[in-house]
Amino acid sequence: MPTSVFISVIAGLICIIAAIMYKKNANIKIILGIVGLALLLFGGFSFGSMQPIPHIETFDTGNKLAVQYPIEKVQVISPVDGDAVKCRILTIGVYPDTHSKDIWVLLKPSDNKYYPQSDHTNTSYKEDGRWQVVTRFGGDAGESYDLFVYEADAEASQFFSETIAKWKEADEYVGLELEELPAGATEIDKLQLTLEGNCRGIH
């Protein structure tokens, strides 16, 4: 919180406390209360205008497959192979109770490089046999993408997380060559998708 806003809030609180405790003159009591409230409102609005609410990312969900029971392996249930997808989608799947490795989604567009996908958790979110991750596309309408699902050990997950962090810091997403993928990451599924619309420059 900026110093001027902090001072305004503290001064407002002091005025309100003084107004509550002051007994001698009703007019002074009212004035102190009004000034205190005004200072608090000023501080609150000032802080809100300087610290705007962050942009909330939205995403779409595509077609879904029926889950194959019993669940004996990691399955992708959305999107579906061959789908035309929007720029931001939620890739969703299921996993067996015994599965302990992290699940990663990697996109391979027409430049033939691999782009690990993540949200705030970095790895795909797993809970009660279901996993999901926000998946972001950045190409032209009609462009083909391969969507890979990998399971990764701790070292491979750390590599993907650190790679994403470096790309974010540099604001440059250069992709990974096939030979750069860590040994602890194993491909377990692959889908072919196309972009429904133009997704360049929207991220």
Long-range contacts (C-beta under 8 A, 24 or more apart in sequence): 1-47, 2-46, 2-47, 2-50, 4-46, 5-43, 5-46, 5-47, 5-50, 6-43, 8-39, 8-40, 8-42, 8-43, 8-46, 9-39, 9-40, 9-43, 9-44, 11-36, 11-39, 12-36, 12-37, 12-38, 12-39, 12-40, 12-41, 12-42, 12-43, 13-40, 15-39, 16-40, 57-88, 57-134, 58-88, 59-88, 59-89, 59-90, 59-134, 59-135, 60-85, 60-86, 60-88, 60-89, 60-90, 61-89, 61-90, 61-92, 62-86, 62-89, 64-92, 67-94, 70-96, 71-95, 71-96, 71-129, 72-96, 73-188, 74-99, 74-103, 74-131, 74-149, 74-151, 74-188, 74-189, 75-189, 76-147, 76-149, 76-189, 76-191, 79-147, 79-191, 79-193, 80-191, 81-191, 81-192, 81-193, 82-191, 82-192, 82-193, 83-191, 83-193, 83-194, 84-193, 84-194, 84-195, 84-196, 85-137, 85-145, 85-193, 85-194, 85-195, 85-196, 86-137, 86-196, 86-197, 86-199, 87-136, 87-137, 87-138, 87-195, 87-197, 87-199, 87-202, 87-203, 88-134, 88-135, 88-136, 88-137, 89-134, 89-135, 89-137, 90-132, 90-133, 90-134, 90-135, 91-117, 91-124, 91-132, 91-133, 91-134, 91-135, 91-147, 91-149, 92-130, 92-131, 92-132, 93-124, 93-130, 93-131, 93-132, 93-149, 94-129, 94-130, 94-131, 95-126, 95-129, 95-130, 95-131, 96-129, 97-129, 99-151, 101-151, 101-152, 101-153, 102-126, 102-151, 102-152, 102-153, 102-154, 102-156, 102-157, 103-131, 103-133, 103-149, 103-150, 103-151, 103-152, 104-133, 104-149, 104-150, 104-151, 104-152, 104-156, 104-157, 104-160, 104-185, 105-133, 105-135, 105-147, 105-148, 105-149, 105-150, 106-147, 106-148, 106-149, 106-150, 106-181, 107-135, 107-137, 107-145, 107-146, 107-147, 107-148, 108-145, 108-146, 108-147, 108-148, 109-137, 109-138, 109-139, 109-143, 109-144, 109-145, 110-139, 110-143, 110-144, 111-175, 113-174, 113-175, 113-176, 113-177, 114-148, 114-175, 114-176, 114-177, 114-178, 114-180, 114-181, 115-173, 115-175, 115-176, 116-160, 116-163, 116-164, 116-176, 118-160, 118-161, 118-164, 122-157, 122-160, 122-161, 122-164, 123-152, 123-157, 123-160, 123-161, 136-203, 137-195, 137-199, 138-173, 138-199, 138-200, 138-201, 138-202, 138-203, 139-195, 139-199, 139-200, 140-195, 140-198, 140-199, 140-200, 141-195, 141-196, 141-197, 141-198, 141-199, 142-194, 142-195, 143-194, 143-195, 144-192, 144-193, 144-194, 145-192, 145-193, 145-194, 145-195, 146-190, 146-191, 146-192, 146-193, 147-190, 147-191, 147-192, 147-193, 148-187, 148-189, 148-190, 149-187, 149-188, 149-189, 149-190, 150-181, 150-185, 150-186, 150-187, 150-188, 151-185, 151-186, 151-188, 152-182, 152-184, 152-185, 152-186, 153-184, 153-185, 154-184, 155-182, 155-184, 156-182, 156-183, 156-184, 156-185, 159-184, 160-185
